[in-house]
Structure formats: C-alpha cells, structure tokens
Amino acid sequence: MAQSEPLAARPAPAPIPALRSGGRARRWGGLTGAGLPVALLLLWEVLARAGVLKANLLPAPSKVLATIGELARTGELWGHLGITLARVGAGFVLGAALATVLGAATGYSRRLFQLLDPLLQGVRNIPSLAWVPLFILWMGIYETSKVVLIAVGVFFPVYLNLMNGVQGVDRKLVEVGRVYRLSGGALVRRVFLPATLPAYFVGLRSGLGLGWMFVVAAEIMGASKGLGFLLVDGQMTGRPQTILASILLFAVLGQLTDAALAALGRRLLRWQDTHGQVNNG
C-alpha cells in the first residue's frame, strides 16, 4: 500500500471568494431601488406633457413639485409637516408603549393570553374609520382624539409581533437559563430579549406604517393643519396637484421614518449571523 501524502505536502484548499463589501452592496441597492420610481416619474411627465394624461385629473410631476415648492416658499408647508409629524410621533410612542407591555405580558403568561387576547383580537378587526365618531364624542375634535386614533393603528402590529415572538422563544433556551439559575430579570435580558428583538422591530415598522395611514383619518376629524387637511382641501377646491403633493409628501416622510427605524434595528441586531445581515453589510 502506498504511503499517504504528508499533510504539509498537500496543496492548500482554494480560498472561499470574499463576499461583496457591504458598502458597495448598499450603494447598488440604493441605486436600483431608486431606478423604478424615477423611471415611472419620467414616463408620467412625458405622458402629461404629450396630453395623454389630462391636466385636471393627473397633472405632471413638475407641477406637483412646483406646488410643493410654492408651499415651502410661503411657509405653509412647514406648519403642515410639523403638526403631522408631531401627531404620528405621539401616536407611535403611545401605541408602541402599550403594545410592548401587553404583548410581552400575554406572550409570557398563558393566563393573561387566555384572558386578554380574545378581546384584543376582536377589537383589532374594527375598521379605523369606525373609531372616528366615537373618539370625537369622547374626546372632541382636538389633538387627543387624533393621537389616540393613530395609537390604535400602531398598537396591533407591535402587539401581535411581540406576543408571537415571546411565545416562539425556544423552550430549550429558557430551560438552559433556568438551569444556570438566572433570575427573572436576567432571563428576560439574556434569553427573551435577544430572541424577540427581530420580531419586535418588524412589528414597530408595521405599526409605524399604519400610523401614517391612520393620521389621514385622524386629520379628517376637524383638523385645520396637517398633510391630511391639505389632502382634503385639495379635493374640496378641485386642485389635483395639491392632492398629489400631499400623497408624495406622505410617501417621502413614511419612507424616511421607516428607513430610520430599520437602521436602528440593524444596529441593535448586528450580532445576528443571518443571510439578511450579510446582504445588508
């Protein structure tokens, strides 16, 4: 039998190709993500200028941007932006805080889950606009009713994701923590919190998106300022460029706030070794 070749004489295995750098991947992703909206806007502009799209129904993007510029020049835009951001921010904090407490409690305690979850699931199916007359009756048309309505929209995605995240924690991890005699606080901090953070951030992002949707319904409730008011005012006065300007601003603000929350989530979850984390650099 021939002698086996010494280990030192064997050729080294071929190196694994390096993954694409995270910075380059993010830049390429940003370019490709912006390409489709820009292409659609250019097509829209061309069709509007060619007369294919009626100006009184769908004005060109240049006219919509000119409307935003005029609102900014007169200072009217900043008041609408400020009050809408304040309402969404207050509703998001209120709804997310309550959802965090109840989601964690019902996920951890089976008794609380059986007691509270059926009621909350029933309330979740009530349409958003159904709350409007009730909140006006209870709290009037002032800021409280608007913030509470937004909080209702934020609450349920955060609650559901956190509750399911806590219930989905691997039982073996919990048992290992108890074997090492971790206290209740330490068990939450070292086992439950890392295991549920990904689901929690998904819920926060979903809740924020619903918060931007609910603010439109909230600003119909007798508001005299805000992007929702600007939207309705454009409809009542027959100005489609104002309606589209409001919709565009909602889209931009929603995207910016979601991107900020997603960046915070990536920072807090950078310890994860997942396919998504590699792709996001």
Residue pairs with C-beta under 8 A, 6 or more apart in sequence:
19 278
21 281
22 280
22 281
23 281
25 279
25 280
25 281
26 280
26 281
41 61
44 53
44 58
44 60
44 61
45 60
45 61
45 62
47 53
48 55
48 58
48 59
48 60
48 61
49 60
53 60
55 63
56 238
56 240
57 240
58 240
58 244
59 240
59 241
59 244
63 241
64 241
64 244
64 245
64 248
66 241
67 239
67 241
67 242
67 244
67 245
68 77
68 245
68 248
68 249
71 77
71 80
71 245
72 78
79 225
80 225
80 226
80 227
80 229
80 230
81 227
81 249
81 253
83 223
83 225
83 226
84 215
84 219
84 226
84 227
84 228
84 253
85 253
87 143
87 146
87 147
87 150
87 215
87 218
87 219
87 226
88 150
88 208
88 211
88 212
88 215
88 257
90 147
90 150
91 146
91 147
91 148
91 149
91 150
91 151
91 153
91 154
91 211
91 214
91 215
91 218
92 150
92 151
92 154
92 207
92 208
92 211
94 147
94 148
94 151
94 154
95 150
95 151
95 152
95 153
95 154
95 155
95 158
95 207
95 211
96 154
96 155
96 158
96 204
96 207
98 151
98 155
99 154
99 155
99 156
99 157
99 158
99 159
99 162
99 203
99 207
100 158
100 162
100 200
102 116
102 120
102 159
102 163
103 158
103 159
103 160
103 161
103 162
103 163
103 166
103 203
104 162
104 163
104 166
105 112
105 116
106 112
106 113
106 116
106 117
106 120
106 159
106 163
107 113
107 162
107 163
107 164
107 165
107 166
107 167
107 196
108 166
108 192
113 163
113 167
117 163
120 156
120 159
124 156
124 160
128 149
128 152
128 153
128 213
128 214
128 217
129 217
131 149
131 152
132 149
132 217
132 220
132 221
135 145
135 148
135 149
135 221
136 145
136 221
136 222
138 145
139 145
139 148
141 221
141 222
141 223
145 218
145 221
146 215
146 218
146 219
146 221
146 223
147 218
149 214
149 217
149 218
149 221
150 211
150 214
150 215
150 218
152 214
153 207
153 210
153 211
153 213
153 214
154 207
154 208
154 210
154 211
154 214
155 207
156 207
156 210
157 203
157 206
157 207
157 210
158 200
158 203
158 204
158 206
158 207
159 203
160 203
161 199
161 200
161 202
161 203
161 206
162 196
162 199
162 200
162 203
164 199
165 195
165 196
165 198
165 199
165 200
165 203
166 192
166 196
168 195
168 196
168 199
169 191
169 192
169 195
169 196
170 195
173 191
173 195
174 187
174 191
174 192
177 186
177 187
177 190
177 191
178 187
182 190
182 191
194 271
197 265
197 268
197 269
198 265
198 269
198 272
201 261
201 262
201 264
201 265
201 268
201 269
204 261
204 265
205 258
205 261
205 262
205 265
208 254
208 257
208 258
208 261
209 254
209 258
212 250
212 253
212 254
212 257
215 226
215 227
215 228
216 227
216 228
216 231
216 250
217 228
218 228
219 226
219 227
219 228
219 229
219 231
219 232
220 228
220 232
223 229
227 246
227 249
227 250
227 253
228 246
230 242
230 245
230 246
231 242
231 243
231 246
231 247
233 239
233 242
234 240
234 241
234 242
234 243
234 245
234 246
235 243
266 277
266 280
269 277
270 277
